[in-house]
Amino acid sequence: MTKFLAFNWPTMSNTEKGYLNMKKVIISQDKERVAMVRQQLKENGGYCPCRLLRNEDTKCICKEFRDAIDAGKLGKCHCGLYELAEVQ
């Protein structure tokens, strides 16, 4: 099951709200990779298949990628399933 981030919209500045509206999390276009990672997620109980540790920080969407989203850093998550991209 995929977890989605909940932003505290009422307490965010207009600049932060605008910044979030310009970016979005998308699923990789590589269908083979998506199928492989999703299968491994099922087998691992939802934990990132690229990590040795299994804790809340490595549960998909992993903390590393959630932090990157919060910081507005464009790019892919560690396993390549998700990507933070500019909205076109």
PDB file of N, CA, C and O in Angstrom:
ATOM      1  N   MET A   1       0.839  -1.172   0.000  1.00  0.00           N
ATOM      2  CA  MET A   1       0.000   0.000   0.000  1.00  0.00           C
ATOM      3  C   MET A   1       0.885   1.236   0.000  1.00  0.00           C
ATOM      4  O   MET A   1       1.874   1.291   0.732  1.00  0.00           O
ATOM      5  N   THR A   2       0.550   2.198  -0.790  1.00  0.00           N
ATOM      6  CA  THR A   2       1.327   3.417  -0.916  1.00  0.00           C
ATOM      7  C   THR A   2       0.864   4.429   0.105  1.00  0.00           C
ATOM      8  O   THR A   2      -0.336   4.618   0.304  1.00  0.00           O
ATOM      9  N   LYS A   3       1.820   5.085   0.757  1.00  0.00           N
ATOM     10  CA  LYS A   3       1.494   6.157   1.681  1.00  0.00           C
ATOM     11  C   LYS A   3       1.679   7.482   0.970  1.00  0.00           C
ATOM     12  O   LYS A   3       2.605   7.641   0.175  1.00  0.00           O
ATOM     13  N   PHE A   4       0.809   8.427   1.248  1.00  0.00           N
ATOM     14  CA  PHE A   4       0.931   9.752   0.677  1.00  0.00           C
ATOM     15  C   PHE A   4       1.190  10.744   1.789  1.00  0.00           C
ATOM     16  O   PHE A   4       0.711  10.580   2.911  1.00  0.00           O
ATOM     17  N   LEU A   5       1.943  11.762   1.470  1.00  0.00           N
ATOM     18  CA  LEU A   5       2.263  12.772   2.462  1.00  0.00           C
ATOM     19  C   LEU A   5       1.081  13.689   2.685  1.00  0.00           C
ATOM     20  O   LEU A   5       0.344  14.019   1.756  1.00  0.00           O
ATOM     21  N   ALA A   6       0.913  14.093   3.924  1.00  0.00           N
ATOM     22  CA  ALA A   6      -0.134  15.054   4.257  1.00  0.00           C
ATOM     23  C   ALA A   6       0.553  16.350   4.664  1.00  0.00           C
ATOM     24  O   ALA A   6       1.281  16.384   5.656  1.00  0.00           O
ATOM     25  N   PHE A   7       0.329  17.396   3.916  1.00  0.00           N
ATOM     26  CA  PHE A   7       0.912  18.689   4.238  1.00  0.00           C
ATOM     27  C   PHE A   7      -0.080  19.470   5.083  1.00  0.00           C
ATOM     28  O   PHE A   7      -1.291  19.363   4.890  1.00  0.00           O
ATOM     29  N   ASN A   8       0.430  20.245   6.008  1.00  0.00           N
ATOM     30  CA  ASN A   8      -0.418  21.075   6.849  1.00  0.00           C
ATOM     31  C   ASN A   8      -0.717  22.360   6.084  1.00  0.00           C
ATOM     32  O   ASN A   8      -0.129  23.406   6.358  1.00  0.00           O
ATOM     33  N   TRP A   9      -1.623  22.273   5.137  1.00  0.00           N
ATOM     34  CA  TRP A   9      -1.922  23.351   4.202  1.00  0.00           C
ATOM     35  C   TRP A   9      -2.253  24.677   4.892  1.00  0.00           C
ATOM     36  O   TRP A   9      -1.741  25.712   4.466  1.00  0.00           O
ATOM     37  N   PRO A  10      -3.096  24.693   5.950  1.00  0.00           N
ATOM     38  CA  PRO A  10      -3.454  25.974   6.565  1.00  0.00           C
ATOM     39  C   PRO A  10      -2.272  26.739   7.161  1.00  0.00           C
ATOM     40  O   PRO A  10      -2.309  27.968   7.225  1.00  0.00           O
ATOM     41  N   THR A  11      -1.231  26.042   7.595  1.00  0.00           N
ATOM     42  CA  THR A  11      -0.096  26.724   8.223  1.00  0.00           C
ATOM     43  C   THR A  11       1.018  27.051   7.241  1.00  0.00           C
ATOM     44  O   THR A  11       2.014  27.666   7.621  1.00  0.00           O
ATOM     45  N   MET A  12       0.868  26.651   5.991  1.00  0.00           N
ATOM     46  CA  MET A  12       1.920  26.891   4.996  1.00  0.00           C
ATOM     47  C   MET A  12       1.804  28.304   4.431  1.00  0.00           C
ATOM     48  O   MET A  12       0.709  28.850   4.295  1.00  0.00           O
ATOM     49  N   SER A  13       2.952  28.876   4.108  1.00  0.00           N
ATOM     50  CA  SER A  13       2.954  30.197   3.476  1.00  0.00           C
ATOM     51  C   SER A  13       2.472  30.072   2.033  1.00  0.00           C
ATOM     52  O   SER A  13       2.464  28.977   1.470  1.00  0.00           O
ATOM     53  N   ASN A  14       2.075  31.180   1.445  1.00  0.00           N
ATOM     54  CA  ASN A  14       1.640  31.166   0.043  1.00  0.00           C
ATOM     55  C   ASN A  14       2.773  30.731  -0.876  1.00  0.00           C
ATOM     56  O   ASN A  14       2.537  30.076  -1.891  1.00  0.00           O
ATOM     57  N   THR A  15       4.004  31.095  -0.520  1.00  0.00           N
ATOM     58  CA  THR A  15       5.159  30.679  -1.319  1.00  0.00           C
ATOM     59  C   THR A  15       5.297  29.164  -1.297  1.00  0.00           C
ATOM     60  O   THR A  15       5.511  28.542  -2.337  1.00  0.00           O
ATOM     61  N   GLU A  16       5.174  28.568  -0.110  1.00  0.00           N
ATOM     62  CA  GLU A  16       5.266  27.108   0.007  1.00  0.00           C
ATOM     63  C   GLU A  16       4.132  26.431  -0.763  1.00  0.00           C
ATOM     64  O   GLU A  16       4.358  25.431  -1.446  1.00  0.00           O
ATOM     65  N   LYS A  17       2.929  26.962  -0.660  1.00  0.00           N
ATOM     66  CA  LYS A  17       1.792  26.378  -1.380  1.00  0.00           C
ATOM     67  C   LYS A  17       2.022  26.438  -2.887  1.00  0.00           C
ATOM     68  O   LYS A  17       1.743  25.472  -3.598  1.00  0.00           O
ATOM     69  N   GLY A  18       2.523  27.556  -3.369  1.00  0.00           N
ATOM     70  CA  GLY A  18       2.810  27.701  -4.793  1.00  0.00           C
ATOM     71  C   GLY A  18       3.888  26.747  -5.244  1.00  0.00           C
ATOM     72  O   GLY A  18       3.804  26.188  -6.337  1.00  0.00           O
ATOM     73  N   TYR A  19       4.909  26.550  -4.412  1.00  0.00           N
ATOM     74  CA  TYR A  19       6.002  25.658  -4.750  1.00  0.00           C
ATOM     75  C   TYR A  19       5.500  24.223  -4.878  1.00  0.00           C
ATOM     76  O   TYR A  19       5.880  23.511  -5.807  1.00  0.00           O
ATOM     77  N   LEU A  20       4.650  23.800  -3.948  1.00  0.00           N
ATOM     78  CA  LEU A  20       4.115  22.444  -4.013  1.00  0.00           C
ATOM     79  C   LEU A  20       3.235  22.255  -5.236  1.00  0.00           C
ATOM     80  O   LEU A  20       3.192  21.164  -5.804  1.00  0.00           O
ATOM     81  N   ASN A  21       2.539  23.293  -5.642  1.00  0.00           N
ATOM     82  CA  ASN A  21       1.670  23.181  -6.811  1.00  0.00           C
ATOM     83  C   ASN A  21       2.463  23.041  -8.103  1.00  0.00           C
ATOM     84  O   ASN A  21       1.899  22.638  -9.121  1.00  0.00           O
ATOM     85  N   MET A  22       3.752  23.360  -8.091  1.00  0.00           N
ATOM     86  CA  MET A  22       4.560  23.295  -9.306  1.00  0.00           C
ATOM     87  C   MET A  22       5.268  21.954  -9.454  1.00  0.00           C
ATOM     88  O   MET A  22       5.905  21.705 -10.477  1.00  0.00           O
ATOM     89  N   LYS A  23       5.167  21.091  -8.454  1.00  0.00           N
ATOM     90  CA  LYS A  23       5.842  19.798  -8.479  1.00  0.00           C
ATOM     91  C   LYS A  23       4.846  18.698  -8.134  1.00  0.00           C
ATOM     92  O   LYS A  23       3.846  18.935  -7.455  1.00  0.00           O
ATOM     93  N   LYS A  24       5.134  17.502  -8.610  1.00  0.00           N
ATOM     94  CA  LYS A  24       4.280  16.379  -8.243  1.00  0.00           C
ATOM     95  C   LYS A  24       5.096  15.091  -8.252  1.00  0.00           C
ATOM     96  O   LYS A  24       6.117  14.982  -8.932  1.00  0.00           O
ATOM     97  N   VAL A  25       4.623  14.133  -7.488  1.00  0.00           N
ATOM     98  CA  VAL A  25       5.254  12.815  -7.443  1.00  0.00           C
ATOM     99  C   VAL A  25       4.582  11.957  -8.505  1.00  0.00           C
ATOM    100  O   VAL A  25       3.358  11.830  -8.540  1.00  0.00           O
ATOM    101  N   ILE A  26       5.401  11.374  -9.363  1.00  0.00           N
ATOM    102  CA  ILE A  26       4.894  10.504 -10.423  1.00  0.00           C
ATOM    103  C   ILE A  26       5.544   9.125 -10.311  1.00  0.00           C
ATOM    104  O   ILE A  26       6.594   8.973  -9.687  1.00  0.00           O
ATOM    105  N   ILE A  27       4.927   8.153 -10.904  1.00  0.00           N
ATOM    106  CA  ILE A  27       5.488   6.799 -10.960  1.00  0.00           C
ATOM    107  C   ILE A  27       6.390   6.720 -12.186  1.00  0.00           C
ATOM    108  O   ILE A  27       6.088   7.294 -13.232  1.00  0.00           O
ATOM    109  N   SER A  28       7.484   6.012 -12.045  1.00  0.00           N
ATOM    110  CA  SER A  28       8.447   5.848 -13.129  1.00  0.00           C
ATOM    111  C   SER A  28       7.764   5.385 -14.410  1.00  0.00           C
ATOM    112  O   SER A  28       6.776   4.652 -14.375  1.00  0.00           O
ATOM    113  N   GLN A  29       8.299   5.820 -15.521  1.00  0.00           N
ATOM    114  CA  GLN A  29       7.789   5.405 -16.834  1.00  0.00           C
ATOM    115  C   GLN A  29       8.336   4.038 -17.254  1.00  0.00           C
ATOM    116  O   GLN A  29       7.861   3.446 -18.224  1.00  0.00           O
ATOM    117  N   ASP A  30       9.336   3.539 -16.518  1.00  0.00           N
ATOM    118  CA  ASP A  30       9.947   2.246 -16.804  1.00  0.00           C
ATOM    119  C   ASP A  30       9.045   1.140 -16.254  1.00  0.00           C
ATOM    120  O   ASP A  30       9.137   0.793 -15.076  1.00  0.00           O
ATOM    121  N   LYS A  31       8.186   0.593 -17.087  1.00  0.00           N
ATOM    122  CA  LYS A  31       7.177  -0.370 -16.656  1.00  0.00           C
ATOM    123  C   LYS A  31       7.791  -1.647 -16.066  1.00  0.00           C
ATOM    124  O   LYS A  31       7.246  -2.217 -15.121  1.00  0.00           O
ATOM    125  N   GLU A  32       8.914  -2.092 -16.619  1.00  0.00           N
ATOM    126  CA  GLU A  32       9.571  -3.285 -16.082  1.00  0.00           C
ATOM    127  C   GLU A  32      10.073  -3.031 -14.667  1.00  0.00           C
ATOM    128  O   GLU A  32       9.912  -3.870 -13.781  1.00  0.00           O
ATOM    129  N   ARG A  33      10.679  -1.874 -14.464  1.00  0.00           N
ATOM    130  CA  ARG A  33      11.188  -1.523 -13.132  1.00  0.00           C
ATOM    131  C   ARG A  33      10.041  -1.394 -12.138  1.00  0.00           C
ATOM    132  O   ARG A  33      10.137  -1.880 -11.012  1.00  0.00           O
ATOM    133  N   VAL A  34       8.964  -0.745 -12.548  1.00  0.00           N
ATOM    134  CA  VAL A  34       7.801  -0.579 -11.679  1.00  0.00           C
ATOM    135  C   VAL A  34       7.258  -1.942 -11.265  1.00  0.00           C
ATOM    136  O   VAL A  34       6.980  -2.162 -10.086  1.00  0.00           O
ATOM    137  N   ALA A  35       7.104  -2.858 -12.216  1.00  0.00           N
ATOM    138  CA  ALA A  35       6.596  -4.204 -11.913  1.00  0.00           C
ATOM    139  C   ALA A  35       7.528  -4.931 -10.944  1.00  0.00           C
ATOM    140  O   ALA A  35       7.068  -5.568  -9.997  1.00  0.00           O
ATOM    141  N   MET A  36       8.834  -4.835 -11.181  1.00  0.00           N
ATOM    142  CA  MET A  36       9.802  -5.507 -10.320  1.00  0.00           C
ATOM    143  C   MET A  36       9.765  -4.941  -8.897  1.00  0.00           C
ATOM    144  O   MET A  36       9.719  -5.694  -7.924  1.00  0.00           O
ATOM    145  N   VAL A  37       9.785  -3.615  -8.787  1.00  0.00           N
ATOM    146  CA  VAL A  37       9.799  -2.986  -7.462  1.00  0.00           C
ATOM    147  C   VAL A  37       8.498  -3.276  -6.725  1.00  0.00           C
ATOM    148  O   VAL A  37       8.518  -3.568  -5.529  1.00  0.00           O
ATOM    149  N   ARG A  38       7.375  -3.201  -7.418  1.00  0.00           N
ATOM    150  CA  ARG A  38       6.089  -3.484  -6.757  1.00  0.00           C
ATOM    151  C   ARG A  38       6.022  -4.924  -6.264  1.00  0.00           C
ATOM    152  O   ARG A  38       5.496  -5.180  -5.180  1.00  0.00           O
ATOM    153  N   GLN A  39       6.545  -5.867  -7.040  1.00  0.00           N
ATOM    154  CA  GLN A  39       6.575  -7.265  -6.604  1.00  0.00           C
ATOM    155  C   GLN A  39       7.445  -7.415  -5.360  1.00  0.00           C
ATOM    156  O   GLN A  39       7.075  -8.114  -4.417  1.00  0.00           O
ATOM    157  N   GLN A  40       8.596  -6.758  -5.365  1.00  0.00           N
ATOM    158  CA  GLN A  40       9.495  -6.828  -4.212  1.00  0.00           C
ATOM    159  C   GLN A  40       8.874  -6.151  -2.990  1.00  0.00           C
ATOM    160  O   GLN A  40       9.068  -6.608  -1.864  1.00  0.00           O
ATOM    161  N   LEU A  41       8.139  -5.079  -3.205  1.00  0.00           N
ATOM    162  CA  LEU A  41       7.448  -4.419  -2.088  1.00  0.00           C
ATOM    163  C   LEU A  41       6.436  -5.373  -1.455  1.00  0.00           C
ATOM    164  O   LEU A  41       6.317  -5.433  -0.232  1.00  0.00           O
ATOM    165  N   LYS A  42       5.714  -6.115  -2.284  1.00  0.00           N
ATOM    166  CA  LYS A  42       4.756  -7.099  -1.770  1.00  0.00           C
ATOM    167  C   LYS A  42       5.474  -8.153  -0.936  1.00  0.00           C
ATOM    168  O   LYS A  42       5.024  -8.517   0.150  1.00  0.00           O
ATOM    169  N   GLU A  43       6.596  -8.636  -1.461  1.00  0.00           N
ATOM    170  CA  GLU A  43       7.357  -9.681  -0.770  1.00  0.00           C
ATOM    171  C   GLU A  43       8.002  -9.171   0.517  1.00  0.00           C
ATOM    172  O   GLU A  43       8.215  -9.943   1.452  1.00  0.00           O
ATOM    173  N   ASN A  44       8.313  -7.873   0.569  1.00  0.00           N
ATOM    174  CA  ASN A  44       9.000  -7.287   1.721  1.00  0.00           C
ATOM    175  C   ASN A  44       8.051  -6.607   2.704  1.00  0.00           C
ATOM    176  O   ASN A  44       8.506  -5.934   3.629  1.00  0.00           O
ATOM    177  N   GLY A  45       6.768  -6.769   2.526  1.00  0.00           N
ATOM    178  CA  GLY A  45       5.815  -6.147   3.439  1.00  0.00           C
ATOM    179  C   GLY A  45       5.752  -4.631   3.305  1.00  0.00           C
ATOM    180  O   GLY A  45       5.407  -3.932   4.257  1.00  0.00           O
ATOM    181  N   GLY A  46       6.086  -4.125   2.116  1.00  0.00           N
ATOM    182  CA  GLY A  46       6.006  -2.685   1.872  1.00  0.00           C
ATOM    183  C   GLY A  46       7.292  -1.921   2.133  1.00  0.00           C
ATOM    184  O   GLY A  46       7.326  -0.697   2.004  1.00  0.00           O
ATOM    185  N   TYR A  47       8.350  -2.636   2.500  1.00  0.00           N
ATOM    186  CA  TYR A  47       9.632  -1.975   2.750  1.00  0.00           C
ATOM    187  C   TYR A  47      10.433  -1.862   1.458  1.00  0.00           C
ATOM    188  O   TYR A  47      10.354  -2.729   0.588  1.00  0.00           O
ATOM    189  N   CYS A  48      11.200  -0.788   1.345  1.00  0.00           N
ATOM    190  CA  CYS A  48      12.001  -0.539   0.152  1.00  0.00           C
ATOM    191  C   CYS A  48      12.890  -1.745  -0.144  1.00  0.00           C
ATOM    192  O   CYS A  48      13.630  -2.195   0.731  1.00  0.00           O
ATOM    193  N   PRO A  49      12.827  -2.269  -1.362  1.00  0.00           N
ATOM    194  CA  PRO A  49      13.640  -3.434  -1.703  1.00  0.00           C
ATOM    195  C   PRO A  49      15.131  -3.109  -1.815  1.00  0.00           C
ATOM    196  O   PRO A  49      15.957  -4.019  -1.892  1.00  0.00           O
ATOM    197  N   CYS A  50      15.472  -1.850  -1.825  1.00  0.00           N
ATOM    198  CA  CYS A  50      16.873  -1.439  -1.962  1.00  0.00           C
ATOM    199  C   CYS A  50      17.564  -1.244  -0.613  1.00  0.00           C
ATOM    200  O   CYS A  50      18.749  -0.912  -0.567  1.00  0.00           O
ATOM    201  N   ARG A  51      16.852  -1.441   0.454  1.00  0.00           N
ATOM    202  CA  ARG A  51      17.397  -1.201   1.797  1.00  0.00           C
ATOM    203  C   ARG A  51      17.507  -2.499   2.582  1.00  0.00           C
ATOM    204  O   ARG A  51      16.667  -3.390   2.461  1.00  0.00           O
ATOM    205  N   LEU A  52      18.553  -2.588   3.384  1.00  0.00           N
ATOM    206  CA  LEU A  52      18.731  -3.758   4.234  1.00  0.00           C
ATOM    207  C   LEU A  52      17.884  -3.661   5.496  1.00  0.00           C
ATOM    208  O   LEU A  52      17.323  -4.657   5.952  1.00  0.00           O
ATOM    209  N   LEU A  53      17.791  -2.450   6.062  1.00  0.00           N
ATOM    210  CA  LEU A  53      17.008  -2.245   7.277  1.00  0.00           C
ATOM    211  C   LEU A  53      15.521  -2.208   6.958  1.00  0.00           C
ATOM    212  O   LEU A  53      15.110  -1.750   5.892  1.00  0.00           O
ATOM    213  N   ARG A  54      14.733  -2.693   7.889  1.00  0.00           N
ATOM    214  CA  ARG A  54      13.277  -2.618   7.751  1.00  0.00           C
ATOM    215  C   ARG A  54      12.735  -1.887   8.965  1.00  0.00           C
ATOM    216  O   ARG A  54      12.595  -2.460  10.046  1.00  0.00           O
ATOM    217  N   ASN A  55      12.431  -0.608   8.770  1.00  0.00           N
ATOM    218  CA  ASN A  55      11.825   0.209   9.811  1.00  0.00           C
ATOM    219  C   ASN A  55      10.947   1.257   9.146  1.00  0.00           C
ATOM    220  O   ASN A  55      10.810   1.259   7.923  1.00  0.00           O
ATOM    221  N   GLU A  56      10.350   2.149   9.931  1.00  0.00           N
ATOM    222  CA  GLU A  56       9.429   3.135   9.366  1.00  0.00           C
ATOM    223  C   GLU A  56      10.112   4.042   8.337  1.00  0.00           C
ATOM    224  O   GLU A  56       9.457   4.546   7.424  1.00  0.00           O
ATOM    225  N   ASP A  57      11.409   4.249   8.480  1.00  0.00           N
ATOM    226  CA  ASP A  57      12.135   5.099   7.528  1.00  0.00           C
ATOM    227  C   ASP A  57      12.305   4.441   6.168  1.00  0.00           C
ATOM    228  O   ASP A  57      12.522   5.128   5.170  1.00  0.00           O
ATOM    229  N   THR A  58      12.209   3.108   6.117  1.00  0.00           N
ATOM    230  CA  THR A  58      12.399   2.404   4.848  1.00  0.00           C
ATOM    231  C   THR A  58      11.086   1.848   4.290  1.00  0.00           C
ATOM    232  O   THR A  58      11.092   1.108   3.306  1.00  0.00           O
ATOM    233  N   LYS A  59       9.981   2.199   4.907  1.00  0.00           N
ATOM    234  CA  LYS A  59       8.664   1.814   4.390  1.00  0.00           C
ATOM    235  C   LYS A  59       8.356   2.727   3.205  1.00  0.00           C
ATOM    236  O   LYS A  59       8.576   3.935   3.286  1.00  0.00           O
ATOM    237  N   CYS A  60       7.855   2.173   2.118  1.00  0.00           N
ATOM    238  CA  CYS A  60       7.579   2.931   0.899  1.00  0.00           C
ATOM    239  C   CYS A  60       6.399   3.886   1.127  1.00  0.00           C
ATOM    240  O   CYS A  60       5.378   3.430   1.642  1.00  0.00           O
ATOM    241  N   ILE A  61       6.463   5.082   0.806  1.00  0.00           N
ATOM    242  CA  ILE A  61       7.515   5.936   0.272  1.00  0.00           C
ATOM    243  C   ILE A  61       8.511   6.204   1.412  1.00  0.00           C
ATOM    244  O   ILE A  61       8.120   6.666   2.483  1.00  0.00           O
ATOM    245  N   CYS A  62       9.795   5.913   1.177  1.00  0.00           N
ATOM    246  CA  CYS A  62      10.810   5.965   2.229  1.00  0.00           C
ATOM    247  C   CYS A  62      11.049   7.396   2.717  1.00  0.00           C
ATOM    248  O   CYS A  62      10.753   8.367   2.021  1.00  0.00           O
ATOM    249  N   LYS A  63      11.592   7.494   3.931  1.00  0.00           N
ATOM    250  CA  LYS A  63      11.852   8.788   4.551  1.00  0.00           C
ATOM    251  C   LYS A  63      12.807   9.630   3.713  1.00  0.00           C
ATOM    252  O   LYS A  63      12.638  10.845   3.607  1.00  0.00           O
ATOM    253  N   GLU A  64      13.797   8.996   3.125  1.00  0.00           N
ATOM    254  CA  GLU A  64      14.757   9.725   2.293  1.00  0.00           C
ATOM    255  C   GLU A  64      14.037  10.486   1.171  1.00  0.00           C
ATOM    256  O   GLU A  64      14.349  11.646   0.902  1.00  0.00           O
ATOM    257  N   PHE A  65      13.076   9.825   0.523  1.00  0.00           N
ATOM    258  CA  PHE A  65      12.349  10.481  -0.566  1.00  0.00           C
ATOM    259  C   PHE A  65      11.338  11.486  -0.019  1.00  0.00           C
ATOM    260  O   PHE A  65      11.138  12.543  -0.618  1.00  0.00           O
ATOM    261  N   ARG A  66      10.697  11.174   1.113  1.00  0.00           N
ATOM    262  CA  ARG A  66       9.778  12.142   1.726  1.00  0.00           C
ATOM    263  C   ARG A  66      10.526  13.427   2.076  1.00  0.00           C
ATOM    264  O   ARG A  66      10.010  14.525   1.872  1.00  0.00           O
ATOM    265  N   ASP A  67      11.734  13.287   2.601  1.00  0.00           N
ATOM    266  CA  ASP A  67      12.550  14.462   2.927  1.00  0.00           C
ATOM    267  C   ASP A  67      12.923  15.234   1.660  1.00  0.00           C
ATOM    268  O   ASP A  67      12.937  16.464   1.662  1.00  0.00           O
ATOM    269  N   ALA A  68      13.222  14.517   0.588  1.00  0.00           N
ATOM    270  CA  ALA A  68      13.548  15.171  -0.681  1.00  0.00           C
ATOM    271  C   ALA A  68      12.330  15.928  -1.214  1.00  0.00           C
ATOM    272  O   ALA A  68      12.466  17.022  -1.760  1.00  0.00           O
ATOM    273  N   ILE A  69      11.151  15.347  -1.055  1.00  0.00           N
ATOM    274  CA  ILE A  69       9.921  16.021  -1.477  1.00  0.00           C
ATOM    275  C   ILE A  69       9.741  17.299  -0.672  1.00  0.00           C
ATOM    276  O   ILE A  69       9.474  18.365  -1.227  1.00  0.00           O
ATOM    277  N   ASP A  70       9.890  17.179   0.647  1.00  0.00           N
ATOM    278  CA  ASP A  70       9.737  18.349   1.523  1.00  0.00           C
ATOM    279  C   ASP A  70      10.723  19.450   1.155  1.00  0.00           C
ATOM    280  O   ASP A  70      10.403  20.635   1.252  1.00  0.00           O
ATOM    281  N   ALA A  71      11.925  19.056   0.733  1.00  0.00           N
ATOM    282  CA  ALA A  71      12.958  20.035   0.357  1.00  0.00           C
ATOM    283  C   ALA A  71      12.782  20.514  -1.087  1.00  0.00           C
ATOM    284  O   ALA A  71      13.462  21.444  -1.521  1.00  0.00           O
ATOM    285  N   GLY A  72      11.872  19.882  -1.828  1.00  0.00           N
ATOM    286  CA  GLY A  72      11.630  20.275  -3.212  1.00  0.00           C
ATOM    287  C   GLY A  72      12.707  19.819  -4.173  1.00  0.00           C
ATOM    288  O   GLY A  72      12.860  20.397  -5.249  1.00  0.00           O
ATOM    289  N   LYS A  73      13.466  18.782  -3.800  1.00  0.00           N
ATOM    290  CA  LYS A  73      14.539  18.283  -4.658  1.00  0.00           C
ATOM    291  C   LYS A  73      13.966  17.369  -5.737  1.00  0.00           C
ATOM    292  O   LYS A  73      13.395  16.319  -5.442  1.00  0.00           O
ATOM    293  N   LEU A  74      14.126  17.780  -6.972  1.00  0.00           N
ATOM    294  CA  LEU A  74      13.663  16.954  -8.082  1.00  0.00           C
ATOM    295  C   LEU A  74      14.526  15.710  -8.191  1.00  0.00           C
ATOM    296  O   LEU A  74      15.724  15.752  -7.912  1.00  0.00           O
ATOM    297  N   GLY A  75      13.924  14.614  -8.593  1.00  0.00           N
ATOM    298  CA  GLY A  75      14.681  13.385  -8.787  1.00  0.00           C
ATOM    299  C   GLY A  75      13.877  12.172  -8.373  1.00  0.00           C
ATOM    300  O   GLY A  75      12.709  12.274  -7.997  1.00  0.00           O
ATOM    301  N   LYS A  76      14.529  11.016  -8.448  1.00  0.00           N
ATOM    302  CA  LYS A  76      13.874   9.738  -8.174  1.00  0.00           C
ATOM    303  C   LYS A  76      14.130   9.291  -6.747  1.00  0.00           C
ATOM    304  O   LYS A  76      15.097   9.702  -6.106  1.00  0.00           O
ATOM    305  N   CYS A  77      13.235   8.436  -6.270  1.00  0.00           N
ATOM    306  CA  CYS A  77      13.460   7.796  -4.972  1.00  0.00           C
ATOM    307  C   CYS A  77      14.586   6.768  -5.128  1.00  0.00           C
ATOM    308  O   CYS A  77      15.039   6.494  -6.240  1.00  0.00           O
ATOM    309  N   HIS A  78      15.016   6.219  -4.031  1.00  0.00           N
ATOM    310  CA  HIS A  78      16.174   5.315  -4.030  1.00  0.00           C
ATOM    311  C   HIS A  78      15.987   4.121  -4.959  1.00  0.00           C
ATOM    312  O   HIS A  78      16.915   3.750  -5.677  1.00  0.00           O
ATOM    313  N   CYS A  79      14.794   3.509  -4.957  1.00  0.00           N
ATOM    314  CA  CYS A  79      14.569   2.315  -5.787  1.00  0.00           C
ATOM    315  C   CYS A  79      14.099   2.654  -7.206  1.00  0.00           C
ATOM    316  O   CYS A  79      13.994   1.766  -8.052  1.00  0.00           O
ATOM    317  N   GLY A  80      13.820   3.926  -7.467  1.00  0.00           N
ATOM    318  CA  GLY A  80      13.435   4.346  -8.811  1.00  0.00           C
ATOM    319  C   GLY A  80      11.966   4.190  -9.139  1.00  0.00           C
ATOM    320  O   GLY A  80      11.575   4.344 -10.296  1.00  0.00           O
ATOM    321  N   LEU A  81      11.135   3.884  -8.138  1.00  0.00           N
ATOM    322  CA  LEU A  81       9.704   3.714  -8.385  1.00  0.00           C
ATOM    323  C   LEU A  81       9.016   5.065  -8.563  1.00  0.00           C
ATOM    324  O   LEU A  81       8.162   5.221  -9.435  1.00  0.00           O
ATOM    325  N   TYR A  82       9.388   6.031  -7.742  1.00  0.00           N
ATOM    326  CA  TYR A  82       8.751   7.359  -7.779  1.00  0.00           C
ATOM    327  C   TYR A  82       9.751   8.426  -8.188  1.00  0.00           C
ATOM    328  O   TYR A  82      10.965   8.261  -8.064  1.00  0.00           O
ATOM    329  N   GLU A  83       9.193   9.533  -8.684  1.00  0.00           N
ATOM    330  CA  GLU A  83      10.018  10.663  -9.081  1.00  0.00           C
ATOM    331  C   GLU A  83       9.282  11.953  -8.747  1.00  0.00           C
ATOM    332  O   GLU A  83       8.076  12.061  -8.970  1.00  0.00           O
ATOM    333  N   LEU A  84      10.008  12.933  -8.211  1.00  0.00           N
ATOM    334  CA  LEU A  84       9.453  14.261  -8.010  1.00  0.00           C
ATOM    335  C   LEU A  84       9.791  15.055  -9.252  1.00  0.00           C
ATOM    336  O   LEU A  84      10.963  15.240  -9.578  1.00  0.00           O
ATOM    337  N   ALA A  85       8.765  15.526  -9.947  1.00  0.00           N
ATOM    338  CA  ALA A  85       8.953  16.187 -11.232  1.00  0.00           C
ATOM    339  C   ALA A  85       8.239  17.533 -11.262  1.00  0.00           C
ATOM    340  O   ALA A  85       7.307  17.774 -10.496  1.00  0.00           O
ATOM    341  N   GLU A  86       8.683  18.388 -12.141  1.00  0.00           N
ATOM    342  CA  GLU A  86       8.034  19.677 -12.374  1.00  0.00           C
ATOM    343  C   GLU A  86       6.702  19.428 -13.082  1.00  0.00           C
ATOM    344  O   GLU A  86       6.609  18.570 -13.960  1.00  0.00           O
ATOM    345  N   VAL A  87       5.696  20.170 -12.702  1.00  0.00           N
ATOM    346  CA  VAL A  87       4.397  20.098 -13.379  1.00  0.00           C
ATOM    347  C   VAL A  87       4.512  20.944 -14.632  1.00  0.00           C
ATOM    348  O   VAL A  87       4.957  22.090 -14.573  1.00  0.00           O
ATOM    349  N   GLN A  88       4.115  20.388 -15.761  1.00  0.00           N
ATOM    350  CA  GLN A  88       4.227  21.093 -17.036  1.00  0.00           C
ATOM    351  C   GLN A  88       2.896  21.637 -17.469  1.00  0.00           C
ATOM    352  O   GLN A  88       2.799  22.263 -18.524  1.00  0.00           O
TER     353      GLN A  88
END
